[in-house]
Amino acid sequence: ILLYQDDEVAGLQVLKDGHWFDVQPMPNAIVIDIGDQLEAISNGRYKSAWHRVLPNENGTRRSVASFYNPRAN
C-alpha cells in the first residue's frame, strides 16, 4: 500500500498486542506498507503487520493498494 499522508488527515492504525495504535502522520510523507508481499516472498519468515485506515471527515487521502492472493469470494 502506498498511502499519502499529511498532518491534517490521520487514520492509519497498526495492531500491536491486541490494541490499535495511531500512526502519527508526517507532512508530505508517503507510507509504504510491503508487509504482505514481504511475508510471501520470505516464505513467512517476516510477518505482515495488521493495519487499517479509518475514514476521516477532515479531508481526503490518496492511497494505492495491491493485493496478493485475494479470496475468490
Residue pairs with C-beta under 8 A, 6 or more apart in sequence:
1 31
1 32
1 33
1 63
1 64
1 65
1 66
2 30
2 31
2 32
2 63
2 64
3 12
3 30
3 31
3 33
3 53
3 61
3 62
3 63
4 29
4 30
4 61
4 62
4 63
5 12
5 25
5 26
5 29
5 30
5 31
5 61
6 25
6 27
6 28
6 29
6 59
7 25
7 26
7 27
8 25
8 58
8 59
9 25
9 56
9 58
9 59
9 60
9 61
10 22
10 23
10 24
10 25
10 56
11 53
11 54
11 55
11 56
11 61
12 22
12 23
12 25
12 31
12 51
12 52
12 53
13 20
13 21
13 22
13 23
13 51
13 52
13 53
13 54
14 20
14 21
14 23
14 49
14 50
14 51
15 21
15 49
15 50
15 51
15 52
16 49
20 52
23 31
33 49
33 51
35 46
35 47
35 48
35 49
35 51
36 48
36 67
36 68
37 66
37 68
38 46
38 48
39 46
39 47
39 48
40 68
40 69
53 61
53 63
